[in-house]
Amino acid sequence: MDFITALINGLSSGGTYAMIAIGYTMVYGIAKMLNFAHGDVIMVGGYAMYVTLLALGHPLIAVLAAVIFCIILGVTIERFAYRPLRGASPLAVLITAIGVSYLLQSLAQIIFGSSPKMPLQLQISGAVKLGALSVDYSTILTITVTVVVMAILSLFVKYSKTGRAMVAVSEDRDAALLMGINTNAIITITFAIGSALAAIAGYMMLCKAPSLSNTLGAMPGIKAFTAAVIGGIGSIPGAMLGGLLLGIVESISYSIPAIAPYTDAVEFSILIIVLLVKPSGILGKARREKV
């Protein structure tokens, strides 16, 4: 029974990682850049929920406000920080992304201080009893939201005109541009979707442990990036698979006292093993560079 509980908890945390990892993998797959400020968008969304709760006191309105604010933030970051570097070296873009990350963390600390905030209205208490098994409402909500969002996103990418344009841009940006696709608009939409998912992931985190600080998204962002690489960076199904796998491994490791202190080491060891065996990730495709 302990294993089943750990598995369910792993699916819950893995769903959160998957939600964040999709933002990483979509931006990389389409814009060919690693947005290391993505984890801090989660933190900004958390503070947006906190401020909205103070003003209005309604959790649903707080989540919607956070999604909208994060979308605006993501689009703004893309427009003013990344778009001017569209033709720059990957190193310049990477340094800029790290700079944006530290900027967001510093601004949050200046505005809200360094002491953690406790948006307790977001916490979901209670559990469902299934025989001897007890499943928290927050876990059920996280798994349900993850499945629904993944299904909607998959249908959007596969069947909508914008989704097919995203696939075209990810395959060959220059060819997509020649076919009349507005690549700048597609990249902006990608950032908007990724930022919205980051806000939802922030809510998932806060409904379990309502402690908000300016480093809220730092470690989850790193682990979600690890999940995206394990699953295959650039692949949406790979990001979901990597997130769920990482969440399950993390939960099972925490449930074993001898391994619990080394959980992070176990997770990153899996990343190393996957990269050694299949550098493109589990579901990733090796691409040949044109010369």
Disulfide bonds with the S-S distance in Angstrom:
none
